[in-house]
């Protein structure tokens, strides 16, 4: 180890790095102190000692707001890696003892939020030492988090192809055409025992998700493949918004069956018999191909792949 690095190590402490990270993430000394149960002067003093050891100012005030300096940017990136390595080391050591601990960070697209509790509940019963974070986001943000390696795993349906990702399908995601139970066409269709053609259904006022949504992308690809015309009537930003628009009688839609289970059981929404539907896709566990899953993530992957029959738990 070079002498300069040895001297630096002698002058640094993990506590100082921890306090720097807290100030950085909380955006101020006061909030960092409150988070860690310390006084603000104690936090300021430790960060000042770190700045003296490194020979660089790490934070500066502009007006009343605290900002990282250029040196602070460099330190923030390295400190993040240091603590990530420590977590990995702790998890690996526990794995040697047959234990699974540490953090499990999962992101999921909006429409997958209904399946996550059924995945996690029995898994966490077996691995109670895990700290689990779940971020529910739209597909665009899920892809962004995937590319930036923000999570251990991402749960999504339509997996992007522009980068190498490991994709592990684990459950069918059935997209069904729906309308409100008292839709004007519902009674005649039920009495006739017939189905609508796909285009007849698509010609009704279509309530669709925003551009980039996995559900919308699946529908658009189906329409392209079968030369069908999709003319959105109204665009909404979440699956819940689409569901409530259907319930309000604003139109019809193609939605994940999983998200409307309660409404189907209560008889408020009805699956429409339409030729070529439902569309069946798969929920997948996704992570970058170059990423080595942590022991916690690998345990979750193994659990899901060996897993219980989720369809019996969910439906």
PyMOL commands that set and color helices and strands:
alter all, ss='L'
color gray80, all
select helices_A, chain A and resi 3-11+14-26+29-36+40-54+70-96+110-126+139-147+186-192+198-202+214-225+239-247+257-266+295-306+310-314
alter helices_A, ss='H'
color red, helices_A
select strands_A, chain A and resi 59-62+65-68+102-109+130-137+153-156+165-180+206-209+232-236+253-256+269-271+279-288
alter strands_A, ss='S'
color yellow, strands_A
deselect
rebuild
show_as cartoon
